[in-house]
């Protein structure tokens, strides 16, 4: 049985949901920090944990099979 979504689609959905959740809850500063040089941002430990919970929940909901991922 092949996956309903590609791995990239799972990542894109997880990222969209993650950004919406942290913005809605007003916890962006606790989840994302800017690089000091202004070149971008990165997730804090709390942010990373939340992102992976969302990603894993999506994968579980669609019975995503890691072994069927094609490069």
Backbone as JSON, one array per atom type, in Angstrom:
{
  "sequence": "XXXXXXXXXXXXXXXXXXXXXXXXXXXXXXXXXXXXXXXXXXXXXXXXXXXXXXXXXXXXXXXXXXXXXXX",
  "N": [[0.84, -1.17, 0.0], [0.64, 2.15, -0.92], [1.81, 5.36, 0.24], [-0.48, 7.91, 1.24], [0.21, 10.58, 1.11], [3.14, 12.37, 0.03], [6.4, 12.43, 1.57], [7.39, 15.03, 1.6], [4.99, 16.47, 1.35], [3.79, 15.84, 3.78], [5.61, 17.12, 5.5], [5.21, 19.78, 4.68], [2.51, 20.24, 5.36], [2.66, 19.8, 8.14], [4.37, 21.89, 8.85], [2.81, 24.13, 8.15], [0.6, 23.81, 9.88], [1.93, 23.9, 12.35], [3.01, 26.55, 12.35], [0.61, 28.02, 12.3], [-0.56, 27.22, 14.72], [1.3, 28.04, 16.74], [1.22, 30.76, 16.33], [-1.5, 31.39, 16.75], [-1.77, 30.67, 19.44], [-0.08, 32.47, 20.54], [2.58, 31.92, 21.18], [4.9, 32.11, 19.76], [7.44, 33.43, 20.34], [8.43, 31.67, 22.26], [8.87, 29.42, 20.86], [10.28, 29.84, 18.5], [13.33, 31.27, 17.53], [15.26, 34.04, 16.4], [18.23, 34.09, 14.41], [21.18, 35.66, 15.59], [22.57, 37.17, 13.65], [20.64, 37.87, 11.88], [20.05, 36.22, 9.75], [18.03, 34.38, 9.55], [15.89, 31.99, 11.19], [15.37, 29.66, 13.91], [13.99, 26.73, 15.45], [13.17, 26.51, 18.9], [13.83, 24.2, 21.61], [11.32, 23.56, 22.67], [9.72, 24.37, 20.51], [10.62, 22.62, 18.48], [9.87, 20.15, 19.59], [7.07, 20.44, 19.61], [6.58, 20.71, 16.84], [7.38, 18.12, 15.92], [5.53, 16.51, 17.22], [3.2, 17.28, 15.91], [3.88, 16.55, 13.25], [4.25, 13.75, 13.57], [1.67, 13.04, 14.36], [0.19, 13.59, 12.06], [1.38, 11.73, 10.3], [0.66, 9.35, 11.62], [-2.12, 9.5, 11.41], [-2.56, 9.09, 8.7], [-1.5, 6.66, 8.29], [1.24, 6.57, 7.55], [4.01, 5.17, 5.94], [7.26, 4.85, 6.61], [9.07, 3.26, 5.26], [8.3, 3.25, 2.65], [9.11, 5.56, 1.45], [10.3, 7.42, -1.19], [13.28, 8.64, -2.66]],
  "CA": [[0.0, 0.0, 0.0], [1.5, 3.33, -0.97], [1.43, 6.46, 1.13], [-1.48, 8.86, 0.76], [0.95, 11.81, 0.87], [4.59, 12.23, -0.01], [7.04, 12.93, 2.78], [7.42, 16.49, 1.48], [3.65, 16.97, 1.64], [3.62, 15.73, 5.24], [6.42, 18.2, 6.09], [4.57, 21.05, 4.37], [1.3, 20.34, 6.2], [3.1, 19.94, 9.53], [4.91, 23.25, 9.01], [1.68, 25.05, 8.09], [-0.16, 23.67, 11.12], [2.81, 24.37, 13.42], [3.05, 28.02, 12.33], [-0.71, 28.52, 12.68], [-0.79, 26.94, 16.15], [2.11, 28.9, 17.62], [0.74, 32.14, 16.17], [-2.81, 31.47, 17.4], [-1.58, 30.6, 20.89], [0.8, 33.55, 20.97], [3.79, 31.35, 21.78], [5.99, 32.13, 18.78], [8.75, 33.7, 20.94], [8.88, 30.51, 23.04], [9.09, 28.29, 19.95], [11.16, 30.22, 17.39], [14.25, 32.36, 17.83], [16.01, 34.54, 15.26], [19.68, 34.07, 14.49], [21.67, 37.01, 15.92], [23.01, 37.91, 12.47], [19.48, 38.19, 11.06], [20.01, 35.37, 8.56], [16.92, 33.44, 9.6], [15.44, 31.6, 12.52], [15.39, 28.24, 14.22], [13.07, 26.35, 16.52], [13.69, 26.19, 20.23], [13.52, 22.81, 21.96], [9.86, 23.49, 22.78], [9.19, 24.44, 19.16], [10.93, 21.36, 17.79], [9.02, 19.1, 20.16], [5.71, 20.65, 19.11], [6.57, 20.38, 15.42], [7.44, 16.68, 15.72], [4.24, 15.96, 17.66], [2.28, 17.54, 14.8], [4.29, 15.7, 12.13], [3.96, 12.35, 13.9], [0.22, 12.89, 14.38], [-0.23, 13.51, 10.65], [1.82, 10.43, 9.78], [-0.16, 8.31, 12.22], [-3.48, 9.62, 10.89], [-2.65, 8.57, 7.34], [-0.75, 5.4, 8.26], [2.44, 6.83, 6.74], [5.01, 4.12, 6.06], [8.59, 5.4, 6.33], [9.81, 2.36, 4.36], [7.85, 3.48, 1.29], [9.53, 6.88, 1.02], [11.24, 7.4, -2.29], [14.11, 9.86, -2.65]],
  "C": [[0.89, 1.24, 0.0], [0.94, 4.43, -0.07], [0.43, 7.39, 0.45], [-0.82, 10.18, 0.37], [2.43, 11.5, 0.74], [5.16, 12.76, 1.31], [7.11, 14.46, 2.76], [6.06, 17.11, 1.78], [3.36, 16.91, 3.14], [4.37, 16.87, 5.93], [5.74, 19.55, 5.88], [3.32, 21.27, 5.22], [1.68, 20.56, 7.65], [3.61, 21.35, 9.79], [3.79, 24.28, 9.03], [0.88, 25.02, 9.39], [0.64, 24.22, 12.29], [2.8, 25.9, 13.49], [1.71, 28.61, 12.75], [-0.96, 28.35, 14.17], [0.01, 27.89, 17.03], [1.68, 30.36, 17.51], [-0.59, 32.32, 16.92], [-2.68, 31.47, 18.92], [-0.67, 31.7, 21.44], [2.09, 33.08, 21.62], [4.98, 31.33, 20.82], [7.34, 32.43, 19.43], [9.3, 32.54, 21.78], [9.27, 29.34, 22.13], [10.1, 28.58, 18.83], [12.04, 31.38, 17.82], [15.0, 32.74, 16.55], [17.5, 34.36, 15.5], [20.15, 35.5, 14.77], [22.07, 37.83, 14.7], [21.87, 38.24, 11.51], [19.32, 37.33, 9.82], [18.87, 34.37, 8.54], [16.52, 33.13, 11.02], [15.54, 30.09, 12.68], [14.41, 27.96, 15.35], [13.83, 26.15, 17.82], [13.39, 24.72, 20.48], [12.0, 22.61, 22.05], [9.22, 23.5, 21.4], [9.42, 23.17, 18.38], [10.04, 20.23, 18.28], [7.6, 19.22, 19.64], [5.61, 20.28, 17.65], [6.53, 18.86, 15.2], [6.18, 15.97, 16.21], [3.22, 16.12, 16.53], [2.6, 16.62, 13.62], [3.94, 14.23, 12.39], [2.46, 12.08, 13.92], [-0.33, 12.78, 12.96], [0.14, 12.15, 10.07], [0.97, 9.3, 10.33], [-1.57, 8.32, 11.62], [-3.63, 9.04, 9.49], [-1.9, 7.25, 7.18], [0.49, 5.5, 7.36], [3.48, 5.76, 7.01], [6.37, 4.67, 5.63], [9.36, 4.55, 5.31], [9.41, 2.57, 2.9], [8.26, 4.84, 0.75], [10.55, 6.72, -0.09], [12.02, 8.7, -2.31], [13.66, 10.89, -3.65]]
}
